[in-house]
Amino acid sequence: MCKHKLIANTGYTRESGKTALHQGLAKLISFGRPFIANPDLPERFA
């Protein structure tokens, strides 16, 4: 379980990011490269 505010990055998909959050591995997941390549990523994830 994560006690600190950890932001995880690199290689996460929507599904693997959700899993990491539910398992308590991180408090936030960032999507750097996928977001740069797809500026509409938030709408795609919604």
N, CA, C and O atoms as a DFTB+ gen file, in Angstrom:
184 C
 N C O
     1  1       0.847      -1.185       0.000
     2  2       0.000       0.000       0.000
     3  2       0.888       1.243       0.000
     4  3       1.898       1.296       0.702
     5  1       0.511       2.215      -0.774
     6  2       1.304       3.431      -0.941
     7  2       0.935       4.452       0.146
     8  3      -0.229       4.832       0.270
     9  1       1.927       4.893       0.932
    10  2       1.690       5.892       1.968
    11  2       1.904       7.308       1.451
    12  3       1.305       8.258       1.955
    13  1       2.754       7.443       0.450
    14  2       3.088       8.758      -0.087
    15  2       2.379       8.967      -1.415
    16  3       1.844       8.024      -1.996
    17  1       2.376      10.190      -1.886
    18  2       1.749      10.493      -3.172
    19  2       2.714      10.155      -4.298
    20  3       3.568      10.963      -4.663
    21  1       2.571       8.973      -4.833
    22  2       3.443       8.473      -5.883
    23  2       2.727       8.584      -7.220
    24  3       1.582       8.152      -7.351
    25  1       3.400       9.165      -8.216
    26  2       2.874       9.246      -9.573
    27  2       3.630       8.226     -10.416
    28  3       4.849       8.322     -10.557
    29  1       2.932       7.268     -10.968
    30  2       3.551       6.241     -11.800
    31  2       3.417       6.637     -13.264
    32  3       2.457       7.298     -13.660
    33  1       4.403       6.218     -14.062
    34  2       4.427       6.554     -15.473
    35  2       5.143       5.440     -16.225
    36  3       5.749       4.559     -15.615
    37  1       5.074       5.481     -17.508
    38  2       5.790       4.628     -18.450
    39  2       5.099       3.290     -18.684
    40  3       5.121       2.397     -17.837
    41  1       4.504       3.185     -19.823
    42  2       3.963       1.916     -20.278
    43  2       2.581       1.555     -19.787
    44  3       2.128       0.435     -20.021
    45  1       1.898       2.455     -19.120
    46  2       0.561       2.127     -18.627
    47  2      -0.485       2.313     -19.714
    48  3      -0.439       3.266     -20.492
    49  1      -1.421       1.388     -19.749
    50  2      -2.615       1.531     -20.565
    51  2      -3.736       1.981     -19.626
    52  3      -3.536       2.093     -18.417
    53  1      -4.873       2.227     -20.173
    54  2      -6.002       2.608     -19.320
    55  2      -6.278       1.508     -18.290
    56  3      -6.472       1.781     -17.106
    57  1      -6.290       0.266     -18.766
    58  2      -6.611      -0.857     -17.882
    59  2      -5.514      -1.106     -16.842
    60  3      -5.813      -1.289     -15.662
    61  1      -4.260      -1.112     -17.266
    62  2      -3.185      -1.375     -16.301
    63  2      -3.039      -0.224     -15.308
    64  3      -2.653      -0.443     -14.160
    65  1      -3.343       0.993     -15.738
    66  2      -3.329       2.133     -14.829
    67  2      -4.406       2.016     -13.761
    68  3      -4.163       2.286     -12.584
    69  1      -5.594       1.613     -14.183
    70  2      -6.679       1.423     -13.215
    71  2      -6.331       0.334     -12.210
    72  3      -6.617       0.459     -11.019
    73  1      -5.710      -0.740     -12.702
    74  2      -5.310      -1.841     -11.825
    75  2      -4.278      -1.366     -10.806
    76  3      -4.376      -1.694      -9.623
    77  1      -3.293      -0.598     -11.259
    78  2      -2.258      -0.093     -10.352
    79  2      -2.869       0.801      -9.272
    80  3      -2.453       0.748      -8.115
    81  1      -3.841       1.609      -9.640
    82  2      -4.504       2.463      -8.656
    83  2      -5.285       1.631      -7.644
    84  3      -5.208       1.883      -6.442
    85  1      -6.029       0.651      -8.121
    86  2      -6.835      -0.185      -7.230
    87  2      -5.970      -1.034      -6.301
    88  3      -6.381      -1.341      -5.182
    89  1      -4.775      -1.416      -6.755
    90  2      -3.870      -2.208      -5.928
    91  2      -3.080      -1.341      -4.952
    92  3      -2.367      -1.867      -4.098
    93  1      -3.200      -0.022      -5.068
    94  2      -2.502       0.878      -4.166
    95  2      -1.034       1.082      -4.510
    96  3      -0.259       1.533      -3.667
    97  1      -0.641       0.753      -5.745
    98  2       0.755       0.916      -6.148
    99  2       1.120       2.376      -6.381
   100  3       2.292       2.743      -6.305
   101  1       0.128       3.208      -6.664
   102  2       0.359       4.631      -6.914
   103  2      -0.921       5.389      -6.596
   104  3      -2.004       4.809      -6.525
   105  1      -0.776       6.692      -6.406
   106  2      -1.934       7.550      -6.186
   107  2      -2.414       8.160      -7.507
   108  3      -3.596       8.464      -7.668
   109  1      -1.483       8.333      -8.443
   110  2      -1.787       8.903      -9.758
   111  2      -1.036       8.135     -10.827
   112  3       0.052       7.615     -10.581
   113  1      -1.619       8.064     -12.016
   114  2      -0.959       7.477     -13.176
   115  2      -0.892       8.572     -14.230
   116  3      -1.894       9.221     -14.529
   117  1       0.300       8.774     -14.793
   118  2       0.429       9.775     -15.856
   119  2       0.624       9.082     -17.195
   120  3       1.176       7.984     -17.268
   121  1       0.171       9.730     -18.234
   122  2       0.233       9.188     -19.586
   123  2       0.919      10.200     -20.483
   124  3       0.261      10.858     -21.289
   125  1       2.238      10.337     -20.355
   126  2       2.995      11.345     -21.097
   127  2       2.993      11.138     -22.593
   128  3       2.354      11.896     -23.323
   129  1       3.695      10.126     -23.060
   130  2       3.824       9.890     -24.506
   131  2       2.478       9.599     -25.164
   132  3       2.206      10.155     -26.228
   133  1       1.613       8.747     -24.581
   134  2       0.315       8.527     -25.221
   135  2      -0.506       9.815     -25.336
   136  3      -1.242       9.994     -26.307
   137  1      -0.383      10.710     -24.353
   138  2      -1.136      11.965     -24.413
   139  2      -0.578      12.885     -25.493
   140  3      -1.340      13.536     -26.208
   141  1       0.751      12.944     -25.617
   142  2       1.356      13.788     -26.648
   143  2       0.944      13.292     -28.035
   144  3       0.653      14.095     -28.922
   145  1       0.919      11.982     -28.221
   146  2       0.546      11.401     -29.509
   147  2      -0.948      11.492     -29.768
   148  3      -1.376      11.491     -30.923
   149  1      -1.750      11.571     -28.710
   150  2      -3.214      11.594     -28.827
   151  2      -3.779      12.646     -27.888
   152  3      -4.204      12.310     -26.783
   153  1      -3.796      13.922     -28.301
   154  2      -4.294      14.976     -27.408
   155  2      -5.737      14.751     -26.918
   156  3      -6.156      15.350     -25.927
   157  1      -6.482      13.898     -27.606
   158  2      -7.848      13.611     -27.189
   159  2      -7.920      12.409     -26.251
   160  3      -8.995      11.838     -26.068
   161  1      -6.807      12.021     -25.663
   162  2      -6.749      10.860     -24.781
   163  2      -7.778      10.907     -23.640
   164  3      -8.406       9.885     -23.363
   165  1      -7.972      12.041     -22.974
   166  2      -8.998      12.064     -21.916
   167  2     -10.393      11.700     -22.436
   168  3     -11.149      11.006     -21.755
   169  1     -10.730      12.167     -23.640
   170  2     -12.034      11.826     -24.203
   171  2     -12.095      10.332     -24.567
   172  3     -13.131       9.690     -24.395
   173  1     -10.984       9.789     -25.069
   174  2     -10.944       8.362     -25.391
   175  2     -11.099       7.517     -24.135
   176  3     -11.783       6.494     -24.164
   177  1     -10.479       7.925     -23.035
   178  2     -10.577       7.175     -21.800
   179  2     -11.968       7.304     -21.173
   180  3     -12.423       6.393     -20.481
   181  1     -12.630       8.407     -21.407
   182  2     -13.981       8.603     -20.842
   183  2     -14.934       7.659     -21.538
   184  3     -16.125       7.646     -21.228
